[in-house]
Amino acid sequence: MRKIKPPTPPDNKERAGPARDFSIFSELELERRRNSDQDFDADLFHEAVTLVLGKIAGLGGREQGDAEDDHQ
């Protein structure tokens, strides 16, 4: 059976703040889990990371927008 490598998330250099920190953490966690003897679903892991990064990006935009509203 051929293994398909999941799509690689964008480089950490393209992120800032909490999104970059979480992305770095998730890369290290992915490597740790791959080296583990336990079963691991890399596709599910990538899906979860993508979901969290999307949520972080949404929160970042909303917080910035909220701060701009306070200055008006």
C-alpha positions in Angstrom: 0.0 0.0 0.0 1.4 3.4 -1.0 1.4 6.1 1.7 0.3 9.5 0.7 2.0 12.3 2.5 -0.5 14.9 3.7 -0.1 18.5 2.4 2.5 20.5 4.2 1.2 23.6 6.0 2.7 26.9 5.0 6.1 27.7 6.3 6.3 29.1 9.8 8.0 32.2 8.4 4.6 33.2 7.0 3.0 33.2 10.4 3.3 35.5 13.4 2.5 35.3 17.1 0.4 32.5 18.5 -0.1 30.9 15.0 3.7 30.6 14.5 4.1 29.2 18.1 1.4 26.6 17.6 2.8 25.7 14.2 6.3 25.1 15.6 4.8 23.1 18.4 2.7 20.9 16.1 5.7 20.2 13.9 7.7 19.0 16.9 4.7 17.0 18.1 4.2 15.4 14.7 7.8 14.3 14.6 7.5 12.9 18.2 4.4 10.9 17.3 5.9 9.5 14.1 8.9 8.3 16.1 6.6 6.7 18.7 5.6 3.0 18.7 1.9 4.0 19.1 -0.5 4.1 16.3 -0.8 7.6 14.7 -3.1 9.0 12.1 -1.1 11.7 10.4 -4.0 12.8 8.2 -6.2 13.5 11.2 -3.3 15.3 13.0 -2.8 17.6 9.9 -6.6 18.2 9.7 -6.7 19.2 13.4 -3.6 21.5 13.0 -5.2 23.2 10.0 -8.5 23.7 12.0 -6.7 25.2 14.9 -4.5 27.5 12.8 -7.7 28.7 11.0 -9.3 29.5 14.4 -6.2 31.3 15.6 -6.2 33.4 12.4 -9.9 34.2 12.9 -9.3 35.3 16.5 -6.3 37.4 15.5 -8.3 39.4 13.0 -11.3 39.8 15.3 -9.0 41.0 18.2 -7.3 43.5 15.9 -10.7 44.7 14.6 -12.0 45.0 18.2 -9.0 47.1 19.1 -9.5 49.4 16.1 -13.2 49.9 17.2 -12.1 51.0 20.6 -9.9 53.8 19.1 -12.8 55.4 17.2 
